Amino acid sequence: MARSRRCSEEQRALIKKLIGEGKMYKEVQKMIGCSAKMISNALKRNTKPERRGRKRKTTIRMDGRIARMAKTQPVISSRVNKDSLMLPVSTVTIRRRLCEAKFSARRYKEHINWPKEKWRSILWTDESKIVIFGSRGHRQFPQYTVKTVMHGGTSIIIWACFSYYGVGPISRVPGIMDQFGYIKILEVTLPYAEDEMPLKWVFQQDNDPKHTSKRAASWFQTNNIKVMECPAQSPTLYPIQNLWGDIKNAVSEAKPKKARIPVHRCQKLVDSMQHRCETVLRNRGYTTKY
């Protein structure tokens, strides 16, 4: 069957006008001299809206390749992304597409000029496993060997928080913490934050599913608590990780006094955040001493 002849814009407009006036297909065919298929195509065809501005340099497929490259290798620069994919665009376009795809490879760049008072108004939180008895995974030399028990030893999960003003409440997590257990911990922490933190303070947490659940988000909104944004695929420089190292070392050495964290230790860690941001930007997201 031969393909139907295409009609011009004038014929298409006339067909739509006649059909809109209530004319039948056969009447329109006699008046214009076209087939029923041409009339049907003319009615189905929608004119594309007028686009302003320069034509987009990348296709949807190219945008997907750029995003996948950034997801699999989050520390590479836009130049490496462009050269690896051999794209005929500039590095500025690569960075623009990454921003559209919600990738924040330079999230610490906006924090580099934060004053110390802003860092001091953050309540840092995290949970970690503390090994009470068993191996922590050192190399198996005699000086690193300890007695072990079956099934890997004994450990507990601890949730803790701290700020520039000292260590906050510490909670033991029985079993696996879910969104309901997390809210119970938040309710215990809120009175401490209202008493010890500045008037305008910010809550920091990672992107664990129980932290970002709808129930937890509703709790923060109900209590008017601002949560610090934490984009995915970004380096972790939170100072609470250093405190976890202090506690785990004290537990492994069986020296409880070393687990007591003085206020000046907390203050030093919080005040180092600006230098941490500068270091991670200088290393382009790679490992730092922190």
Stockholm file with secondary structure:
# STOCKHOLM 1.0

chainA/1-290         MARSRRCSEEQRALIKKLIGEGKMYKEVQKMIGCSAKMISNALKRNTKPERRGRKRKTTIRMDGRIARMAKTQPVISSRVNKDSLMLPVSTVTIRRRLCEAKFSARRYKEHINWPKEKWRSILWTDESKIVIFGSRGHRQFPQYTVKTVMHGGTSIIIWACFSYYGVGPISRVPGIMDQFGYIKILEVTLPYAEDEMPLKWVFQQDNDPKHTSKRAASWFQTNNIKVMECPAQSPTLYPIQNLWGDIKNAVSEAKPKKARIPVHRCQKLVDSMQHRCETVLRNRGYTTKY
#=GR chainA/1-290 SS CCCCCCCCHHHHHHHHHHHHTTCCHHHHHHHHCCCHHHHHHHHHCCCCCCCCSSCCSSCHHHHHHHHHHHHHSTTCCHHHHHHHHTCSSCHHHHHHHHHHTTCCTTTTTTTTTCCHHHHTTEEEEEEEEEEEESCCSCCSSGGGCCCCCGGGCEEEEEEEEEETTEEEEEEEECSSCCHHHHHHHHHHHHHHHHHHSCSSCEEECCCCTTTSSHHHHHHHHHTTCEECCCCSSCCCCCTHHHHHHHHHHHHHTTCGGGGCCCHHHHHHHHHTHHHHHHHHHHTTTCCCCC
#=GC SS_cons         CCCCCCCCHHHHHHHHHHHHTTCCHHHHHHHHCCCHHHHHHHHHCCCCCCCCSSCCSSCHHHHHHHHHHHHHSTTCCHHHHHHHHTCSSCHHHHHHHHHHTTCCTTTTTTTTTCCHHHHTTEEEEEEEEEEEESCCSCCSSGGGCCCCCGGGCEEEEEEEEEETTEEEEEEEECSSCCHHHHHHHHHHHHHHHHHHSCSSCEEECCCCTTTSSHHHHHHHHHTTCEECCCCSSCCCCCTHHHHHHHHHHHHHTTCGGGGCCCHHHHHHHHHTHHHHHHHHHHTTTCCCCC
//
